[in-house]
């Protein structure tokens, strides 16, 4: 079961969802199914062997910062596109 990032076309809510074969995810915020699958550059470090707790927290902090930067970049691109 792969884990994907999605953005809802109806309410613009971004979320992650496990997607089983043959199933269609829905937005947890509005229940909509008009979803855009986003490109995820993060990976799970919860089960990574050999990482200390401090290293795991540092990687997770970097991932959160990267996600915020990507969201801001995407928002700016969408805003420019709508203004044109």
C-alpha positions as CSV (number, residue, x, y, z in Angstrom):
1,X,0.0,0.0,0.0
2,X,1.8,3.1,-1.2
3,X,1.5,6.4,0.7
4,X,0.7,9.4,-1.5
5,X,0.4,13.1,-1.0
6,X,-2.8,14.7,-2.5
7,X,-4.4,18.1,-2.9
8,X,-8.1,18.3,-3.1
9,X,-9.5,20.2,-6.1
10,X,-12.5,21.3,-4.2
11,X,-11.2,22.7,-0.9
12,X,-7.4,22.7,-1.7
13,X,-6.7,20.7,1.5
14,X,-3.4,18.8,1.3
15,X,-3.1,15.4,2.9
16,X,-1.5,11.9,2.8
17,X,-3.3,8.8,2.1
18,X,-2.6,5.1,1.9
19,X,-3.9,3.9,-1.4
20,X,-5.0,0.3,-1.7
21,X,-5.3,-1.3,-5.2
22,X,-8.6,-0.6,-6.7
23,X,-9.6,2.1,-4.1
24,X,-10.1,5.8,-4.6
25,X,-9.1,8.1,-1.8
26,X,-11.3,11.0,-0.7
27,X,-10.4,14.3,1.0
28,X,-10.7,14.0,4.8
29,X,-11.7,17.7,4.9
30,X,-14.6,17.8,2.4
31,X,-15.0,14.3,1.2
32,X,-14.3,15.2,-2.4
33,X,-12.6,12.8,-4.9
34,X,-11.3,15.4,-7.3
35,X,-7.7,14.9,-6.1
36,X,-4.3,15.9,-7.6
37,X,-1.5,13.5,-6.6
38,X,1.5,15.6,-5.5
39,X,5.1,14.7,-5.9
40,X,6.6,13.7,-2.6
41,X,10.3,14.2,-2.0
42,X,10.2,13.0,1.6
43,X,10.6,9.5,3.0
44,X,9.8,7.8,6.2
45,X,12.6,7.6,8.7
46,X,10.6,6.0,11.5
47,X,11.9,2.6,10.8
48,X,15.4,3.5,9.6
49,X,17.9,1.3,11.4
50,X,21.0,2.9,12.8
51,X,19.7,6.4,13.3
52,X,19.9,7.9,16.7
53,X,16.8,9.8,18.1
54,X,18.6,13.1,17.6
55,X,19.5,12.2,13.9
56,X,15.9,11.1,13.3
57,X,14.5,14.4,14.7
58,X,17.0,16.4,12.6
59,X,15.9,14.6,9.4
60,X,12.2,15.1,10.3
61,X,12.8,18.8,10.9
62,X,14.5,19.1,7.5
63,X,11.6,17.3,5.9
64,X,9.1,19.6,7.5
65,X,11.0,22.7,6.3
66,X,11.3,21.3,2.8
67,X,7.5,20.6,2.7
68,X,6.8,24.2,3.8
69,X,9.2,25.6,1.1
70,X,7.6,23.4,-1.5
71,X,4.1,24.5,-0.5
72,X,5.1,28.1,-0.6
73,X,6.7,27.7,-4.0
74,X,3.6,25.9,-5.4
75,X,1.3,28.6,-4.0
76,X,3.4,31.4,-5.6
77,X,3.3,29.5,-9.0
78,X,-0.4,29.0,-8.8
79,X,-0.9,32.7,-7.9
80,X,1.3,33.8,-10.9
81,X,-0.6,31.5,-13.2
82,X,-4.0,32.8,-12.0
83,X,-2.8,36.5,-12.4
84,X,-1.7,35.9,-16.0
